[in-house]
Amino acid sequence: MGLAEAVNLQACHINNKPMQIRAVAGKGTRDRYTVLAPAMIIKLRVHRKRQGCTDYLFPAKDGYGPMCEATSQYAYKITTKRAEITKQGNVHLLRYSFATHSLEGDMNLTVIQHLLRYGDLHTTAPRSSIFGAEYAIK
């Protein structure tokens, strides 16, 4: 899921039964689904209740519409600083972390490619080098 898709998430986009999130009008203006960890559903419910979210899970400060992408980048920076994470990065790094953990959990690279909406395996393959030689495409 990309940053623009994440800030536009609404409660109605979460499907608890198959543990999925629907990204509306994502890349290529097509809706698509991605996985959601069971523990994350609980955290999103707590967040929604605490923040008083109505439609958007990450509302703008004034409560109307979604949070802007710059605000989410800023929140990422503040959170990593509080957590004393020194590795340089931005919100996009979370996509690579998802891919890394998925590969380490034996998820097929083609499935990860689909979930992260990489249209061509050749664009995914160079990224796979960050996961180590055992995942490299030959």
N, C-alpha and C positions, 0 to 999 in steps of 0.2 A: 504494500500500500504506500502510495506516495504522500508527500506532505499535504498537498492540496486536498487529496481524498480524506486524509485523517482529520484535518480541521473542519471539514464539512460533514463529519459523521453525525448522524442523528440516532436517537434511541430506537426508532423504527427500523434502522439498518442492521440491528443485531438480532440474529436468529439463534435462540438458546438451544434448540433441540439438536441441530447438526453442528453446533458450535461454529458459526460462521458470521462474518461481517460482510455486508453488501456495500461495495464501493460504487457509489452512484456517479454515472457520467465520468468515469475515470479516463485513463489514457485511451484515445481513439473514441471518446464520448460514449463508450459502452459501459453498462453496468457489469460488474464481475464480483465474484465471491472470493474471500480468503479465509484462512483458519483463525480460530479464536480459542485460546487456552481457557479451560474451565475456571481457573483461578482469576483470570482477567475479567470474566463476567461479574464476579463478586466485587472486584475492585471498581469496575465501571459503575455498578449500582451504588456503591458507597460514594463515589465521586459525584454522581448525578444528584444524589440526595443532599450531600454536603454543599454542593455548589448551587443547588436549586435550579438545575438545568431543566428547561422545558423541552425544547426541540433539539437544539444542538448539544452534543456532549461536551464540546469545548466552545462555549459562547464568547462573544465579544464582551469587553468590559461593561459596555452599556446594556448588555443582555439581548441586543437585537442582532441577529445574524451570527455567523461563525467567527471564531477567533481568527485574526489575520496570521499569515504564515510567518511574518517577522516576529510576532509575539511568541509563537511556538518555538522559534529558533532561540529567542531570548530565554524562554522558560527552560529549554534544554541546557543552555549555557549555565544558568543559575543552578539547576539541579545537579549537573556534573560537578560544579564547583563545591556545592554543599556536600556531595558524596565523596569529595576529594579524589575524583577521577582526573588524572593528569593527561591522559591520552587526548591529543587534539582531534577534533571532529565536529560534526554537526548532526542534525536530526537524521540525515541520510545514512549515517553510520549505523543506525538501528536496523536498516534493511540488511546490511552486510552481517550484522550480529545475528539476525534471524536466520539468514542463510547458513552461517557458520554453525550455529547450534542445530539447525535442521540436518545438515550434512553429518555432523558428529552423531546425531541420533539416527543415522542410516536412512534418511529420506533421500529418495532418488533425485539426482540433479535436474532431471527433466520436470519433475513435480515442482521443485523450487523455482525453476525457470518460469513455469506457468503461474505460480502464486505471486511471484514478484514482477510478472508481466514483461519479462524479457522476450521479445518476439522471435529472436533468432538465437539459436544455440551458440553461434559464433560470437555474439555480443556477450553472452553469459560466460563463455569459456575463459576469456582473459580475466574476468573477475574471480573465477575459480582458483586462480593462482594464489589468492590470499588465503585459501583454505589449506594449502599444502600440496605437495607433489602427488599424493595419493588420489587427489580429486581432479587432477589436471586432465583436460580433454586432449586426446592424441589423435 
